[in-house]
Amino acid sequence: MLDSASDVPVQKKVSVVMKKDLIFNEIEDLVPPTLLSKQSGSFKFPIKLSADQAEKLGMGRDVARKPIHHQFKVVLRICRFWGITFDLDYYIGISAITINNSQLIKFQNIDQRPLDITSFLKISPLAENLVFLDRKSASHSMVIAVYFVSDPTAAAIVRKVIRNPSQFLASDWTRNKLSTVHPEEGVLSSEFSLVCPLTQKRFEIPVRGKNCQHLACFDAHSFINLGLTTQKREWFCPICNAHVLPGDLVVDGFCLEVLGKLKSDGDDSTKIRMNPNGEWSPVRANFSTNVVDIEESSCLAK
């Protein structure tokens, strides 16, 4: 680590807005987005809390939970910067992050998510916190920022997802996929489950990851509740185990349409049957025909 200010590589504030992360509600920045020069070395960032921020961090602690849960947090974000757009939280090339002489990161293979650094800070308006970022690879530009944030509720995250047009998949897309599963094999209809694998109950808001290669869905509320309550806040698709953040979710418009119709009819069916003409019908118990289970097919998302 470099010691003198003159040895610290060039860094400068930039007028950019980082891509929002739905896991946290950003309240204010402690270190505004700062562009790191394309060179290896150590970058230094001082952080000083205001009296109000220190009070919120101190009062908003749930000491009954292990590790201690903070309603308010300080998070560090490092993103690869392409001049206009960002990669969401990218740490490759960062060899270490040290906060107040405690090393936070030793390896590069960490998840792409904001880093909660609250427990490494001195929670006092009179103390200065020092963050050192060691960078050994400098093949691309990076922007660092530190934010004072609060925890959103699962319901608030779900509302943001369903209100975002870019996270809504039109009904016809899924309908067409489901209607053309195995025509070459003589399968006349296909069954599609409406059950969330996390709860084994019919989902309310059907979602999947935007990069998932399956059509099966899971419930948005259940997925986000689980992610918020796990110790490390790990986000993985319960169907294919792909890394899926709340901002990566897409709401399936077709499944939402089906659920609305079933609910209005007072029908508690947990499966539907799709026909090649795009029409669907609820699957009744103890009914069998020449069908294929949608979730077992390997060619759905092609």
C-alpha positions as CSV (number, residue, x, y, z in Angstrom):
1,M,0.0,0.0,0.0
2,L,1.3,3.5,-0.9
3,D,1.6,5.9,2.0
4,S,2.2,9.5,0.6
5,A,-0.6,11.5,-1.1
6,S,1.7,12.2,-4.0
7,D,2.1,8.4,-4.6
8,V,-1.7,7.8,-4.9
9,P,-2.8,7.3,-8.5
10,V,-5.0,9.9,-10.1
11,Q,-8.7,9.9,-9.2
12,K,-11.3,12.5,-10.0
13,K,-15.0,13.0,-9.4
14,V,-17.3,12.5,-12.4
15,S,-20.8,13.7,-13.1
16,V,-22.4,10.3,-13.6
17,V,-25.2,8.4,-12.0
18,M,-24.5,4.7,-11.2
19,K,-27.1,2.1,-12.1
20,K,-29.5,1.8,-9.2
21,D,-29.4,-1.3,-7.1
22,L,-32.8,-2.4,-5.9
23,I,-31.4,-4.0,-2.8
24,F,-30.7,-0.7,-1.1
25,N,-32.4,2.7,-1.0
26,E,-29.7,5.3,-1.6
27,I,-30.1,8.3,0.7
28,E,-26.9,10.3,0.1
29,D,-23.4,9.8,-1.1
30,L,-20.4,9.8,1.2
31,V,-17.9,9.5,-1.6
32,P,-19.5,10.7,-4.9
33,P,-18.8,8.7,-8.1
34,T,-15.1,9.0,-8.6
35,L,-13.2,7.8,-11.7
36,L,-10.0,5.9,-11.1
37,S,-7.1,6.4,-13.5
38,K,-6.0,3.5,-15.7
39,Q,-3.1,2.5,-13.6
40,S,-2.3,0.0,-10.9
41,G,-1.6,1.2,-7.3
42,S,-3.5,2.2,-4.2
43,F,-6.4,4.7,-4.1
44,K,-7.4,6.4,-0.9
45,F,-10.9,7.6,0.1
46,P,-11.7,9.3,3.4
47,I,-15.2,8.9,4.8
48,K,-16.7,11.1,7.5
49,L,-20.2,10.5,8.9
50,S,-22.5,13.4,9.9
51,A,-24.0,13.4,13.3
52,D,-27.4,12.4,11.9
53,Q,-25.8,9.5,9.9
54,A,-23.9,8.2,12.9
55,E,-27.0,8.4,15.0
56,K,-29.1,6.4,12.5
57,L,-26.4,3.8,12.2
58,G,-26.1,3.5,15.9
59,M,-29.9,3.4,16.6
60,G,-30.9,1.3,13.7
61,R,-29.1,-1.9,14.8
62,D,-30.8,-5.2,15.6
63,V,-28.2,-6.8,18.0
64,A,-30.4,-9.9,18.4
65,R,-29.5,-11.0,14.9
66,K,-26.1,-12.5,14.2
67,P,-24.4,-10.9,12.5
68,I,-25.8,-7.6,13.7
69,H,-28.3,-6.2,11.3
70,H,-28.3,-2.5,10.4
71,Q,-31.5,-0.8,9.2
72,F,-29.2,1.9,7.8
73,K,-25.9,0.9,6.1
74,V,-22.8,2.3,4.3
75,V,-22.1,0.4,1.1
76,L,-19.2,0.6,-1.3
77,R,-19.7,0.2,-5.0
78,I,-17.0,-0.3,-7.7
79,C,-18.2,-0.5,-11.3
80,R,-16.4,-0.9,-14.6
81,F,-17.1,2.3,-16.6
82,W,-17.4,2.4,-20.4
83,G,-17.7,6.2,-20.7
84,I,-21.5,6.2,-20.8
85,T,-22.6,2.9,-19.3
86,F,-21.6,0.8,-16.2
87,D,-21.3,-2.8,-15.4
88,L,-23.2,-3.4,-12.2
89,D,-20.6,-3.8,-9.4
90,Y,-17.4,-5.3,-10.8
91,Y,-14.4,-6.2,-8.8
92,I,-12.1,-8.1,-11.1
93,G,-8.6,-6.4,-10.9
94,I,-9.1,-5.3,-7.3
95,S,-6.6,-7.2,-5.2
96,A,-7.6,-5.8,-1.8
97,I,-9.9,-3.3,0.0
98,T,-8.7,-2.1,3.4
99,I,-10.9,-0.1,5.7
100,N,-9.4,1.4,8.9
101,N,-6.6,-1.2,8.7
102,S,-9.0,-4.1,8.3
103,Q,-8.8,-6.0,5.0
104,L,-12.2,-6.5,3.5
105,I,-11.3,-8.3,0.3
106,K,-8.4,-10.7,-0.4
107,F,-9.6,-12.3,-3.6
108,Q,-11.1,-11.2,-6.8
109,N,-13.9,-13.8,-7.2
110,I,-16.6,-12.1,-5.2
111,D,-20.2,-11.6,-6.2
112,Q,-21.3,-8.6,-8.3
113,R,-23.1,-6.7,-5.6
114,P,-22.6,-3.6,-3.4
115,L,-20.4,-4.3,-0.4
116,D,-21.8,-3.5,3.0
117,I,-18.9,-1.9,4.9
118,T,-20.8,-0.7,7.9
119,S,-19.2,-3.0,10.4
120,F,-15.7,-1.8,9.5
121,L,-16.5,1.9,10.2
122,K,-16.0,4.1,13.2
123,I,-19.6,5.2,13.9
124,S,-18.8,8.7,15.1
125,P,-19.1,12.1,13.5
126,L,-15.7,12.9,15.1
127,A,-13.8,10.1,13.5
128,E,-12.4,9.8,10.0
129,N,-12.6,6.4,8.2
130,L,-10.0,5.6,5.6
131,V,-10.7,3.3,2.7
132,F,-7.8,2.0,0.6
133,L,-8.4,0.2,-2.7
134,D,-5.5,-1.8,-4.2
135,R,-5.7,-2.3,-7.9
136,K,-3.2,-4.6,-9.7
137,S,-4.9,-4.7,-13.1
138,A,-5.8,-1.5,-15.0
139,S,-7.1,-2.6,-18.4
140,H,-10.3,-0.6,-18.0
141,S,-11.7,2.5,-16.3
142,M,-13.5,2.0,-13.0
143,V,-15.7,4.3,-10.9
144,I,-16.0,4.0,-7.1
145,A,-18.7,5.5,-4.8
146,V,-19.7,5.1,-1.2
147,Y,-23.4,5.5,-0.2
148,F,-25.4,5.9,3.0
149,V,-28.4,3.7,2.4
150,S,-31.4,2.1,4.1
151,D,-33.0,-1.3,3.8
152,P,-36.1,-1.4,1.6
153,T,-38.9,-3.8,2.3
154,A,-39.5,-6.8,0.1
155,A,-42.8,-5.2,-0.9
156,A,-41.1,-2.0,-2.0
157,I,-38.6,-3.9,-4.2
158,V,-41.4,-5.9,-5.8
159,R,-43.2,-2.6,-6.6
160,K,-40.2,-1.3,-8.3
161,V,-39.8,-4.4,-10.4
162,I,-43.4,-4.6,-11.6
163,R,-43.5,-0.8,-12.3
164,N,-40.4,-0.9,-14.5
165,P,-41.5,-1.4,-18.2
166,S,-38.0,-2.9,-19.0
167,Q,-38.7,-5.7,-16.4
168,F,-42.0,-6.8,-17.9
169,L,-42.2,-9.5,-20.6
170,A,-45.2,-9.3,-23.0
171,S,-47.8,-12.0,-22.8
172,D,-47.3,-13.2,-26.4
173,W,-43.6,-14.0,-25.9
174,T,-44.3,-16.8,-23.4
175,R,-47.5,-17.9,-25.1
176,N,-45.6,-18.5,-28.3
177,K,-42.9,-20.4,-26.6
178,L,-45.3,-22.6,-24.7
179,S,-47.3,-23.3,-27.8
180,T,-44.4,-24.6,-29.8
181,V,-42.6,-26.9,-27.4
182,H,-42.5,-30.3,-29.1
183,P,-44.7,-30.4,-32.3
184,E,-42.2,-32.6,-34.0
185,E,-42.7,-35.3,-31.4
186,G,-46.5,-35.3,-31.8
187,V,-47.1,-33.7,-28.4
188,L,-50.5,-32.1,-28.7
189,S,-50.5,-30.1,-25.5
190,S,-48.1,-29.0,-22.8
191,E,-48.5,-28.5,-19.0
192,F,-47.1,-25.5,-17.3
193,S,-46.8,-25.3,-13.5
194,L,-48.0,-22.2,-11.6
195,V,-46.3,-23.3,-8.3
196,C,-43.4,-21.5,-6.9
197,P,-40.5,-23.9,-6.1
198,L,-39.6,-21.8,-3.0
199,T,-43.0,-22.1,-1.3
200,Q,-44.7,-25.0,-3.1
201,K,-47.7,-22.6,-3.5
202,R,-49.2,-20.9,-6.5
203,F,-47.2,-17.8,-7.2
204,E,-48.7,-14.3,-7.2
205,I,-46.1,-12.3,-9.2
206,P,-44.4,-14.8,-11.6
207,V,-40.8,-13.9,-12.4
208,R,-37.6,-15.4,-13.6
209,G,-34.1,-14.0,-14.3
210,K,-33.7,-12.2,-17.6
211,N,-30.8,-14.4,-18.6
212,C,-32.4,-17.7,-17.4
213,Q,-32.8,-20.3,-20.1
214,H,-36.1,-21.7,-18.8
215,L,-39.7,-20.6,-18.9
216,A,-40.6,-21.8,-15.4
217,C,-41.3,-19.0,-12.9
218,F,-41.1,-18.4,-9.2
219,D,-42.8,-15.9,-7.0
220,A,-41.2,-12.4,-6.7
221,H,-42.2,-11.8,-3.1
222,S,-40.9,-15.2,-1.9
223,F,-37.6,-14.8,-3.8
224,I,-36.9,-11.3,-2.5
225,N,-38.0,-12.1,1.1
226,L,-35.5,-15.0,1.0
227,G,-32.7,-12.9,-0.4
228,L,-33.2,-10.1,2.2
229,T,-33.2,-12.5,5.1
230,T,-30.1,-14.6,4.2
231,Q,-27.0,-13.6,6.0
232,K,-24.9,-12.9,2.9
233,R,-27.8,-11.7,0.8
234,E,-27.2,-14.2,-1.9
235,W,-29.4,-14.1,-5.0
236,F,-29.7,-17.3,-7.0
237,C,-32.5,-18.6,-9.3
238,P,-34.3,-21.4,-7.4
239,I,-34.8,-23.2,-10.7
240,C,-31.4,-23.1,-12.5
241,N,-29.2,-21.6,-9.7
242,A,-28.0,-18.7,-11.9
243,H,-27.0,-15.4,-10.2
244,V,-30.1,-13.2,-10.3
245,L,-30.4,-9.8,-8.6
246,P,-33.8,-8.1,-8.1
247,G,-32.9,-5.8,-10.9
248,D,-32.4,-8.8,-13.2
249,L,-36.0,-10.1,-12.7
250,V,-38.6,-10.0,-15.5
251,V,-42.3,-10.4,-14.8
252,D,-44.0,-12.9,-17.1
253,G,-47.0,-11.2,-18.6
254,F,-48.6,-14.4,-19.8
255,C,-48.5,-16.1,-16.4
256,L,-49.8,-12.9,-14.8
257,E,-52.7,-12.9,-17.3
258,V,-53.4,-16.6,-16.5
259,L,-53.4,-16.0,-12.7
260,G,-55.7,-13.1,-13.1
261,K,-58.2,-15.1,-15.1
262,L,-58.1,-18.1,-12.6
263,K,-58.5,-15.8,-9.7
264,S,-61.6,-14.1,-11.2
265,D,-63.1,-17.5,-11.9
266,G,-62.4,-18.7,-8.4
267,D,-60.2,-21.5,-9.8
268,D,-57.3,-22.7,-7.6
269,S,-55.6,-24.8,-10.3
270,T,-51.9,-25.0,-10.1
271,K,-51.2,-26.1,-13.7
272,I,-52.4,-25.1,-17.1
273,R,-52.4,-27.0,-20.4
274,M,-51.2,-25.2,-23.5
275,N,-52.4,-26.1,-27.0
276,P,-50.5,-25.4,-30.3
277,N,-53.1,-22.7,-31.1
278,G,-52.0,-20.7,-28.1
279,E,-55.1,-21.4,-26.0
280,W,-54.8,-22.7,-22.5
281,S,-57.0,-24.4,-19.9
282,P,-56.7,-25.3,-16.2
283,V,-55.5,-28.8,-15.4
284,R,-58.0,-30.7,-13.3
285,A,-56.8,-33.4,-10.8
286,N,-56.6,-37.0,-12.0
287,F,-56.6,-35.9,-15.7
288,S,-54.0,-37.4,-18.1
289,T,-53.3,-37.0,-21.8
290,N,-50.4,-36.9,-24.2
291,V,-48.5,-34.0,-22.5
292,V,-45.0,-32.9,-21.8
293,D,-43.9,-31.1,-18.6
294,I,-42.7,-27.7,-19.6
295,E,-40.1,-27.6,-16.9
296,E,-38.5,-30.8,-18.1
297,S,-38.0,-29.6,-21.6
298,S,-34.5,-28.5,-22.6
299,C,-35.3,-26.6,-25.7
300,L,-37.8,-24.0,-24.4
301,A,-35.7,-20.8,-24.5
302,K,-34.1,-21.4,-27.8
